[in-house]
Amino acid sequence: MSEKKAYTQAFHTGKYDKASGLLGKYDNVRRFWEDQVTAIFLRPALNELVEHKSKRLERVRVLDLGCGSGDGYDLIMGVTTKDPGIYEY
């Protein structure tokens, strides 16, 4: 029960909010760098999976197992099919 109490307390104090971007779980470094770099590596695999499933008229199902607030699901849902093309060589 202490886990539930800790989560409830964190939730009610706003620890899981995406408010300012200056501190906490969703700081700007994570949102604009870490998550974007992760998306760059996930994009080809997700595109291939979606293309394969589309040809077979099947859906992609996602199960995010963990003990958090669904960040894995949020991350893959934010990956777009188009490459942003902002590379420097």
PyMOL commands that place a pseudoatom at each C-alpha (Angstrom):
pseudoatom trace, name=CA, resn=MET, resi=1, chain=A, elem=C, hetatm=0, pos=[0.000, 0.000, 0.000]
pseudoatom trace, name=CA, resn=SER, resi=2, chain=A, elem=C, hetatm=0, pos=[2.889, 2.390, 0.578]
pseudoatom trace, name=CA, resn=GLU, resi=3, chain=A, elem=C, hetatm=0, pos=[3.626, 2.323, -3.181]
pseudoatom trace, name=CA, resn=LYS, resi=4, chain=A, elem=C, hetatm=0, pos=[0.104, 3.459, -3.962]
pseudoatom trace, name=CA, resn=LYS, resi=5, chain=A, elem=C, hetatm=0, pos=[0.334, 6.194, -1.352]
pseudoatom trace, name=CA, resn=ALA, resi=6, chain=A, elem=C, hetatm=0, pos=[3.670, 7.411, -2.755]
pseudoatom trace, name=CA, resn=TYR, resi=7, chain=A, elem=C, hetatm=0, pos=[2.302, 7.488, -6.317]
pseudoatom trace, name=CA, resn=THR, resi=8, chain=A, elem=C, hetatm=0, pos=[-0.884, 9.257, -5.235]
pseudoatom trace, name=CA, resn=GLN, resi=9, chain=A, elem=C, hetatm=0, pos=[1.133, 11.812, -3.326]
pseudoatom trace, name=CA, resn=ALA, resi=10, chain=A, elem=C, hetatm=0, pos=[3.449, 12.417, -6.301]
pseudoatom trace, name=CA, resn=PHE, resi=11, chain=A, elem=C, hetatm=0, pos=[0.484, 12.705, -8.641]
pseudoatom trace, name=CA, resn=HIS, resi=12, chain=A, elem=C, hetatm=0, pos=[-1.360, 15.208, -6.473]
pseudoatom trace, name=CA, resn=THR, resi=13, chain=A, elem=C, hetatm=0, pos=[1.726, 17.383, -6.029]
pseudoatom trace, name=CA, resn=GLY, resi=14, chain=A, elem=C, hetatm=0, pos=[2.209, 17.610, -9.813]
pseudoatom trace, name=CA, resn=LYS, resi=15, chain=A, elem=C, hetatm=0, pos=[5.325, 15.445, -10.158]
pseudoatom trace, name=CA, resn=TYR, resi=16, chain=A, elem=C, hetatm=0, pos=[3.900, 13.851, -13.328]
pseudoatom trace, name=CA, resn=ASP, resi=17, chain=A, elem=C, hetatm=0, pos=[2.875, 17.096, -15.025]
pseudoatom trace, name=CA, resn=LYS, resi=18, chain=A, elem=C, hetatm=0, pos=[4.600, 18.432, -18.146]
pseudoatom trace, name=CA, resn=ALA, resi=19, chain=A, elem=C, hetatm=0, pos=[4.432, 22.038, -17.084]
pseudoatom trace, name=CA, resn=SER, resi=20, chain=A, elem=C, hetatm=0, pos=[7.477, 24.316, -17.246]
pseudoatom trace, name=CA, resn=GLY, resi=21, chain=A, elem=C, hetatm=0, pos=[10.168, 22.153, -18.809]
pseudoatom trace, name=CA, resn=LEU, resi=22, chain=A, elem=C, hetatm=0, pos=[12.776, 23.501, -16.440]
pseudoatom trace, name=CA, resn=LEU, resi=23, chain=A, elem=C, hetatm=0, pos=[12.874, 20.724, -13.889]
pseudoatom trace, name=CA, resn=GLY, resi=24, chain=A, elem=C, hetatm=0, pos=[11.443, 17.359, -12.994]
pseudoatom trace, name=CA, resn=LYS, resi=25, chain=A, elem=C, hetatm=0, pos=[10.726, 14.311, -15.043]
pseudoatom trace, name=CA, resn=TYR, resi=26, chain=A, elem=C, hetatm=0, pos=[9.922, 16.186, -18.265]
pseudoatom trace, name=CA, resn=ASP, resi=27, chain=A, elem=C, hetatm=0, pos=[12.683, 18.791, -18.389]
pseudoatom trace, name=CA, resn=ASN, resi=28, chain=A, elem=C, hetatm=0, pos=[13.650, 20.390, -21.697]
pseudoatom trace, name=CA, resn=VAL, resi=29, chain=A, elem=C, hetatm=0, pos=[16.742, 18.217, -22.100]
pseudoatom trace, name=CA, resn=ARG, resi=30, chain=A, elem=C, hetatm=0, pos=[14.632, 15.101, -22.068]
pseudoatom trace, name=CA, resn=ARG, resi=31, chain=A, elem=C, hetatm=0, pos=[11.840, 16.457, -24.248]
pseudoatom trace, name=CA, resn=PHE, resi=32, chain=A, elem=C, hetatm=0, pos=[13.960, 18.150, -26.908]
pseudoatom trace, name=CA, resn=TRP, resi=33, chain=A, elem=C, hetatm=0, pos=[17.096, 15.966, -26.954]
pseudoatom trace, name=CA, resn=GLU, resi=34, chain=A, elem=C, hetatm=0, pos=[16.786, 12.568, -25.324]
pseudoatom trace, name=CA, resn=ASP, resi=35, chain=A, elem=C, hetatm=0, pos=[13.316, 11.753, -26.635]
pseudoatom trace, name=CA, resn=GLN, resi=36, chain=A, elem=C, hetatm=0, pos=[14.179, 13.105, -30.104]
pseudoatom trace, name=CA, resn=VAL, resi=37, chain=A, elem=C, hetatm=0, pos=[17.344, 11.015, -30.361]
pseudoatom trace, name=CA, resn=THR, resi=38, chain=A, elem=C, hetatm=0, pos=[15.432, 7.944, -29.210]
pseudoatom trace, name=CA, resn=ALA, resi=39, chain=A, elem=C, hetatm=0, pos=[12.799, 8.660, -31.872]
pseudoatom trace, name=CA, resn=ILE, resi=40, chain=A, elem=C, hetatm=0, pos=[15.501, 8.829, -34.564]
pseudoatom trace, name=CA, resn=PHE, resi=41, chain=A, elem=C, hetatm=0, pos=[16.524, 5.270, -33.732]
pseudoatom trace, name=CA, resn=LEU, resi=42, chain=A, elem=C, hetatm=0, pos=[12.955, 3.983, -33.337]
pseudoatom trace, name=CA, resn=ARG, resi=43, chain=A, elem=C, hetatm=0, pos=[11.593, 5.547, -36.543]
pseudoatom trace, name=CA, resn=PRO, resi=44, chain=A, elem=C, hetatm=0, pos=[12.977, 2.995, -39.062]
pseudoatom trace, name=CA, resn=ALA, resi=45, chain=A, elem=C, hetatm=0, pos=[11.796, 0.003, -37.031]
pseudoatom trace, name=CA, resn=LEU, resi=46, chain=A, elem=C, hetatm=0, pos=[8.362, 1.500, -36.418]
pseudoatom trace, name=CA, resn=ASN, resi=47, chain=A, elem=C, hetatm=0, pos=[7.968, 2.460, -40.084]
pseudoatom trace, name=CA, resn=GLU, resi=48, chain=A, elem=C, hetatm=0, pos=[8.877, -1.070, -41.130]
pseudoatom trace, name=CA, resn=LEU, resi=49, chain=A, elem=C, hetatm=0, pos=[6.462, -2.588, -38.614]
pseudoatom trace, name=CA, resn=VAL, resi=50, chain=A, elem=C, hetatm=0, pos=[3.579, -0.335, -39.665]
pseudoatom trace, name=CA, resn=GLU, resi=51, chain=A, elem=C, hetatm=0, pos=[4.237, -0.982, -43.361]
pseudoatom trace, name=CA, resn=HIS, resi=52, chain=A, elem=C, hetatm=0, pos=[4.309, -4.750, -42.783]
pseudoatom trace, name=CA, resn=LYS, resi=53, chain=A, elem=C, hetatm=0, pos=[1.094, -4.661, -40.767]
pseudoatom trace, name=CA, resn=SER, resi=54, chain=A, elem=C, hetatm=0, pos=[-0.632, -2.392, -43.288]
pseudoatom trace, name=CA, resn=LYS, resi=55, chain=A, elem=C, hetatm=0, pos=[0.076, -4.792, -46.145]
pseudoatom trace, name=CA, resn=ARG, resi=56, chain=A, elem=C, hetatm=0, pos=[-1.538, -7.586, -44.143]
pseudoatom trace, name=CA, resn=LEU, resi=57, chain=A, elem=C, hetatm=0, pos=[-4.431, -5.331, -43.032]
pseudoatom trace, name=CA, resn=GLU, resi=58, chain=A, elem=C, hetatm=0, pos=[-3.458, -5.865, -39.403]
pseudoatom trace, name=CA, resn=ARG, resi=59, chain=A, elem=C, hetatm=0, pos=[-3.147, -3.442, -36.529]
pseudoatom trace, name=CA, resn=VAL, resi=60, chain=A, elem=C, hetatm=0, pos=[-0.155, -2.640, -34.390]
pseudoatom trace, name=CA, resn=ARG, resi=61, chain=A, elem=C, hetatm=0, pos=[-0.837, -3.330, -30.737]
pseudoatom trace, name=CA, resn=VAL, resi=62, chain=A, elem=C, hetatm=0, pos=[1.297, -1.804, -27.995]
pseudoatom trace, name=CA, resn=LEU, resi=63, chain=A, elem=C, hetatm=0, pos=[1.728, -3.079, -24.470]
pseudoatom trace, name=CA, resn=ASP, resi=64, chain=A, elem=C, hetatm=0, pos=[3.824, -0.841, -22.235]
pseudoatom trace, name=CA, resn=LEU, resi=65, chain=A, elem=C, hetatm=0, pos=[4.888, -2.875, -19.226]
pseudoatom trace, name=CA, resn=GLY, resi=66, chain=A, elem=C, hetatm=0, pos=[6.536, -0.985, -16.429]
pseudoatom trace, name=CA, resn=CYS, resi=67, chain=A, elem=C, hetatm=0, pos=[5.959, 0.828, -13.227]
pseudoatom trace, name=CA, resn=GLY, resi=68, chain=A, elem=C, hetatm=0, pos=[5.757, 4.360, -14.511]
pseudoatom trace, name=CA, resn=SER, resi=69, chain=A, elem=C, hetatm=0, pos=[3.300, 6.690, -16.127]
pseudoatom trace, name=CA, resn=GLY, resi=70, chain=A, elem=C, hetatm=0, pos=[3.284, 5.240, -19.640]
pseudoatom trace, name=CA, resn=ASP, resi=71, chain=A, elem=C, hetatm=0, pos=[6.324, 7.109, -20.961]
pseudoatom trace, name=CA, resn=GLY, resi=72, chain=A, elem=C, hetatm=0, pos=[7.232, 4.331, -23.385]
pseudoatom trace, name=CA, resn=TYR, resi=73, chain=A, elem=C, hetatm=0, pos=[3.814, 4.530, -25.005]
pseudoatom trace, name=CA, resn=ASP, resi=74, chain=A, elem=C, hetatm=0, pos=[3.971, 8.335, -25.132]
pseudoatom trace, name=CA, resn=LEU, resi=75, chain=A, elem=C, hetatm=0, pos=[7.396, 8.152, -26.726]
pseudoatom trace, name=CA, resn=ILE, resi=76, chain=A, elem=C, hetatm=0, pos=[6.452, 5.844, -29.593]
pseudoatom trace, name=CA, resn=MET, resi=77, chain=A, elem=C, hetatm=0, pos=[3.179, 7.681, -30.183]
pseudoatom trace, name=CA, resn=GLY, resi=78, chain=A, elem=C, hetatm=0, pos=[5.203, 10.866, -30.694]
pseudoatom trace, name=CA, resn=VAL, resi=79, chain=A, elem=C, hetatm=0, pos=[7.429, 9.347, -33.396]
pseudoatom trace, name=CA, resn=THR, resi=80, chain=A, elem=C, hetatm=0, pos=[6.356, 10.578, -36.808]
pseudoatom trace, name=CA, resn=THR, resi=81, chain=A, elem=C, hetatm=0, pos=[6.861, 8.683, -40.043]
pseudoatom trace, name=CA, resn=LYS, resi=82, chain=A, elem=C, hetatm=0, pos=[8.727, 11.540, -41.673]
pseudoatom trace, name=CA, resn=ASP, resi=83, chain=A, elem=C, hetatm=0, pos=[12.372, 12.117, -40.943]
pseudoatom trace, name=CA, resn=PRO, resi=84, chain=A, elem=C, hetatm=0, pos=[12.838, 15.749, -39.851]
pseudoatom trace, name=CA, resn=GLY, resi=85, chain=A, elem=C, hetatm=0, pos=[16.073, 15.960, -41.851]
pseudoatom trace, name=CA, resn=ILE, resi=86, chain=A, elem=C, hetatm=0, pos=[18.000, 18.189, -39.450]
pseudoatom trace, name=CA, resn=TYR, resi=87, chain=A, elem=C, hetatm=0, pos=[21.426, 16.626, -39.685]
pseudoatom trace, name=CA, resn=GLU, resi=88, chain=A, elem=C, hetatm=0, pos=[24.798, 18.270, -39.942]
pseudoatom trace, name=CA, resn=TYR, resi=89, chain=A, elem=C, hetatm=0, pos=[27.652, 16.555, -41.777]
for i in range(1, 89): cmd.bond("trace and resi %d" % i, "trace and resi %d" % (i + 1))
show_as sticks, trace
zoom trace
